[in-house]
Amino acid sequence: MTDQPDGVTPPQDAEMEGPVRVREPAFNLPAGLVGILAVLVAIHAVRTYLLPQWIDDELIFNFAFLPARYAHSLADQSLAWIWSPITYSFLHGSWEHLIFNGFWMVAFGAPVIRRIGMVRLAIFWCLSAVAAVALHIAFHWGDMAVVVGASGVVAGLMGAAARFVFSPSGRISRQFAHLNRRLTIGEALANRSVVVFAGIWFLTNFLIGLGVFAFGGAASIAWEAHIGGFLFGFFLFGLFDPRN
């Protein structure tokens, strides 16, 4: 269920008479990823340029994640408490927010999609979105601040990619990383490249939680959701990976 770049074959180790250099296209994304980015852009464009403010406010209330929703009787409210742990991931607070998530989605989503395909990715997206806000709500029970953005899912993609994108040399091939063997959790935790990558990632998010690197303050970034998504992707990616 993986996509192969048209006209490009992975380098072979055996029976090579001399070194072969494979040129990797600078921009070669899976069609599914391009579709996801297009949907995210379209949603934000419609909200920003077409919807009246009061309709957008209603949309945010009904489709963004709101921790306070779960501190009240679910029988006394709409069914938004069912779908909002997923639908919030398709909404963004600004173009900068969307572009930032899109950049990292291109970097880490492409190898994951090539490896597991779009059907598994759809399930992964939904569950990683839920896992992200599950950890967020554990720290912000009853909070009235809404959560929007695909950051938790992107973090899940990063955690998943950490299980297979690094070659033994520690390098990443953009086009062929999805063909690597998936590391076991133990192997990943013992791999220097994975540990350094994860260590820097966690340190950055903890600093965001302390208010460092946080534009607008730590309260404007649901950094706990990032951690929830990453842990989901890292520890449970094997359930979505069809490769042995």
C-alpha positions in Angstrom: 0.0 0.0 0.0 3.0 2.3 -0.4 3.4 4.8 -3.2 6.6 4.6 -5.3 7.9 7.8 -7.0 7.3 7.6 -10.7 10.4 6.7 -12.7 12.6 6.3 -9.6 13.8 3.0 -8.1 15.5 2.6 -4.8 19.3 2.1 -5.0 20.4 -1.5 -4.9 23.4 -2.7 -2.8 24.4 -5.7 -4.8 26.3 -6.0 -8.1 27.1 -2.4 -8.6 30.2 -1.7 -10.7 30.6 1.8 -9.2 29.0 4.3 -7.0 25.6 5.4 -8.2 24.2 8.7 -7.2 20.4 8.9 -7.0 19.0 12.4 -7.4 16.0 13.0 -5.2 13.4 15.4 -6.5 13.2 18.5 -4.4 9.4 18.3 -4.4 7.8 14.9 -4.8 4.9 14.4 -2.4 2.4 11.6 -2.2 -0.9 12.6 -3.8 -2.7 11.8 -0.6 -0.6 14.3 1.3 -1.2 17.0 -1.3 -4.9 16.3 -0.9 -4.8 16.7 2.8 -2.9 20.0 2.6 -5.4 21.2 0.0 -8.3 20.4 2.3 -6.7 22.2 5.2 -6.0 25.3 3.1 -9.5 25.3 1.6 -11.1 25.0 5.1 -9.1 27.9 6.4 -9.6 30.0 3.3 -13.4 29.6 3.5 -13.4 30.5 7.2 -11.1 33.5 6.7 -12.6 35.0 3.5 -16.1 33.8 3.0 -17.8 33.0 6.4 -19.4 35.8 8.4 -17.8 36.1 11.9 -20.9 34.8 13.7 -21.0 31.7 11.5 -17.3 31.1 12.1 -17.8 31.4 15.8 -20.5 28.8 15.6 -18.2 26.5 13.6 -15.4 26.9 16.1 -17.8 26.2 19.0 -19.2 23.0 17.4 -16.0 21.6 15.8 -13.1 22.8 17.9 -12.0 20.9 21.0 -13.2 22.4 24.2 -12.1 20.8 27.5 -15.0 22.4 29.4 -17.4 20.3 27.4 -16.5 17.2 29.3 -16.9 18.8 32.7 -20.6 19.1 32.2 -23.3 16.5 31.7 -23.1 15.2 28.1 -26.8 14.7 28.0 -27.4 18.5 28.3 -25.3 19.5 25.2 -25.0 18.8 21.5 -23.1 15.8 20.1 -20.1 17.9 19.4 -18.4 16.1 22.3 -18.3 13.1 20.1 -16.7 14.5 16.9 -14.8 17.5 18.2 -11.8 15.4 19.4 -11.2 14.8 15.7 -12.6 17.7 13.8 -10.5 20.3 15.7 -7.5 18.9 13.8 -8.8 20.4 10.5 -9.1 23.9 11.9 -6.3 26.4 12.4 -6.0 29.7 14.2 -4.2 31.6 11.5 -2.3 31.2 8.2 1.0 31.1 10.2 -0.4 28.2 12.3 -1.5 26.3 9.2 1.8 26.9 7.3 3.9 25.8 10.3 1.9 22.6 10.6 2.0 22.0 6.8 5.7 22.4 6.7 6.3 19.6 9.3 3.5 17.5 7.8 5.4 17.5 4.5 8.6 16.5 6.2 7.2 13.7 8.3 3.9 12.9 6.8 5.2 12.0 3.4 7.3 8.9 4.5 4.5 7.7 6.8 1.9 7.9 4.0 4.2 6.2 1.5 4.6 3.4 4.1 1.1 2.8 5.4 -1.2 4.2 2.6 -4.2 6.6 2.9 -6.7 4.2 4.5 -4.4 3.4 7.5 -3.4 7.1 7.6 -7.0 8.2 8.0 -7.4 5.9 11.0 -4.0 7.0 12.4 -5.0 10.7 11.9 -8.3 10.2 13.9 -6.7 8.2 16.8 -3.6 10.4 17.1 -5.9 13.5 17.2 -7.9 11.9 20.0 -4.7 10.8 21.9 -3.3 14.4 21.6 -6.3 16.1 23.2 -6.7 13.2 25.7 -3.4 14.3 27.3 -4.2 17.9 26.9 -7.5 17.6 28.8 -5.7 15.7 31.6 -3.8 18.9 32.4 -6.7 21.3 31.5 -9.9 19.7 32.7 -12.8 22.1 32.4 -10.7 24.7 30.6 -12.7 27.1 28.4 -9.9 27.7 25.9 -10.6 26.0 22.6 -7.9 23.8 20.9 -7.5 23.8 17.1 -4.9 22.7 14.7 -3.2 19.6 13.3 -0.2 19.9 15.6 -1.1 16.8 17.7 -1.4 14.7 14.5 1.8 16.1 13.1 3.5 15.2 16.4 2.0 11.7 15.9 3.5 11.5 12.5 6.9 12.6 13.9 6.7 9.8 16.5 5.7 7.3 13.9 8.5 8.3 11.5 11.1 8.0 14.3 10.5 4.3 14.2 11.7 3.8 10.6 13.1 6.9 8.8 16.6 6.8 10.2 19.2 4.7 8.4 22.0 3.0 10.3 24.2 6.0 9.5 21.6 8.3 11.0 20.7 10.0 7.7 17.2 10.3 6.1 16.5 9.6 2.5 13.4 11.6 1.6 12.3 9.2 -1.2 13.3 5.9 0.3 13.0 6.3 4.0 9.6 4.4 4.0 11.4 1.3 2.8 13.5 1.0 6.0 12.9 -1.8 8.5 10.7 -0.6 11.4 12.7 -0.5 14.6 11.2 -2.2 17.7 10.6 0.2 20.6 13.7 -1.1 22.3 15.8 -0.7 19.2 14.5 2.8 18.7 15.2 3.8 22.3 18.8 2.5 21.8 19.3 4.2 18.5 21.4 7.4 18.8 19.7 9.3 16.0 16.2 8.5 17.4 17.2 9.5 20.9 18.8 12.8 19.8 15.8 13.6 17.6 13.2 12.8 20.3 15.3 14.5 23.0 15.5 17.7 21.1 11.8 17.5 20.3 10.7 16.9 23.9 13.1 19.6 25.2 11.6 22.1 22.7 8.0 21.3 23.8 8.9 21.5 27.5 10.5 25.0 26.9 7.3 26.0 25.1 5.4 24.9 28.1 7.6 27.1 30.3 6.9 30.1 28.0 10.1 29.9 25.9 9.8 30.0 22.1 6.1 30.5 22.6 4.7 33.4 20.5 1.8 34.8 22.4 2.7 32.9 25.5 2.6 29.2 26.5 -1.1 29.4 27.1 -1.6 29.9 23.3 0.0 26.6 22.4 -1.4 23.2 23.5 2.0 21.7 24.0 0.6 18.8 26.0 -1.3 17.7 23.0 1.9 17.6 21.0 3.4 15.2 23.5 0.2 13.1 23.5 0.4 12.8 19.7 4.1 12.0 19.6 3.8 9.2 22.3 0.8 7.7 20.4 2.7 7.7 17.1 6.0 6.4 18.6 4.6 3.5 20.7 1.6 2.4 18.6 2.8 2.9 15.0 3.4 -0.9 14.7 -0.4 -1.4 14.8 -0.7 0.6 11.5 2.4 -0.6 9.8 1.9 -3.4 7.2 5.6 -4.0 6.7 7.3 -6.8 8.6 
